[in-house]
Amino acid sequence: MQERPGELWPATLVRRLRVVVSDSVRAMNVPDDLRYSSDHEWARLEDGSIRIGITDYAQDALGDVVYVDVPEVGATVAANEKVSEVESTKSVSDIYAPISGTVMAVNTELADAPERLNSDPYGEGWICVIQPDDPAQVDALLDATAYTTLIDG
């Protein structure tokens, strides 16, 4: 049987649907209440401290996370310097502190469940909490709109 103009036979329709589905891209989750670094870390202000982790975009690019090296509590960190390391099935990546300060808490649960960075990057997948040297540093980070522009660009 031949297709008539404007009419699709099932096999042709299935081929076209496969192309559309395989070309689709998952929308990234970029919560409005967070700030972001250009290195794909997020920062959430919580009672004067800053909880940090990696963004949905970063965890998606990393692939399945298999190990997270968290910083030591009490460590002094500088903005844009390595604070953690994440190993995935694809690579090993440094995680950078979005602000300067002192590490007040770390997510020790990541030792047994590093996949939380993939499954819940903005919740149970947080990496550490930093007491900032200067809370105004957070204002210099990207808001959700600017970060979305960065990752869409």
LINBELSUL-V482598 format. One record per backbone hydrogen bond with DSSP energy under -0.5 kcal/mol. CO is the residue of the C=O (numbers start at 1). NH is the residue of the N-H. If there is no record, write none. Layout:
BEGIN
co=CO nh=NH
co=CO nh=NH
END
This chain:
BEGIN
co=4 nh=7
co=9 nh=13
co=10 nh=14
co=11 nh=15
co=12 nh=16
co=13 nh=17
co=14 nh=18
co=15 nh=19
co=16 nh=20
co=17 nh=21
co=18 nh=22
co=19 nh=23
co=21 nh=24
co=28 nh=30
co=29 nh=56
co=31 nh=34
co=35 nh=43
co=36 nh=142
co=37 nh=40
co=40 nh=55
co=41 nh=37
co=42 nh=53
co=43 nh=35
co=44 nh=51
co=46 nh=49
co=48 nh=132
co=49 nh=46
co=49 nh=51
co=50 nh=130
co=51 nh=44
co=52 nh=127
co=52 nh=128
co=53 nh=42
co=55 nh=59
co=56 nh=60
co=57 nh=61
co=58 nh=62
co=59 nh=63
co=62 nh=90
co=64 nh=89
co=67 nh=87
co=68 nh=70
co=69 nh=85
co=72 nh=75
co=75 nh=77
co=75 nh=103
co=77 nh=101
co=78 nh=81
co=81 nh=97
co=84 nh=95
co=85 nh=69
co=86 nh=93
co=87 nh=66
co=87 nh=67
co=91 nh=88
co=93 nh=86
co=95 nh=83
co=95 nh=84
co=97 nh=80
co=100 nh=133
co=101 nh=77
co=102 nh=131
co=103 nh=74
co=105 nh=129
co=106 nh=108
co=107 nh=110
co=108 nh=111
co=109 nh=112
co=109 nh=113
co=113 nh=116
co=114 nh=117
co=115 nh=118
co=115 nh=119
co=116 nh=120
co=120 nh=123
co=120 nh=125
co=123 nh=126
co=127 nh=107
co=128 nh=52
co=129 nh=104
co=129 nh=105
co=130 nh=50
co=130 nh=132
co=131 nh=102
co=134 nh=137
co=135 nh=138
co=136 nh=139
co=136 nh=140
co=137 nh=140
co=138 nh=141
co=142 nh=36
co=143 nh=147
co=144 nh=148
co=145 nh=149
co=146 nh=150
co=147 nh=151
co=148 nh=152
co=149 nh=153
END
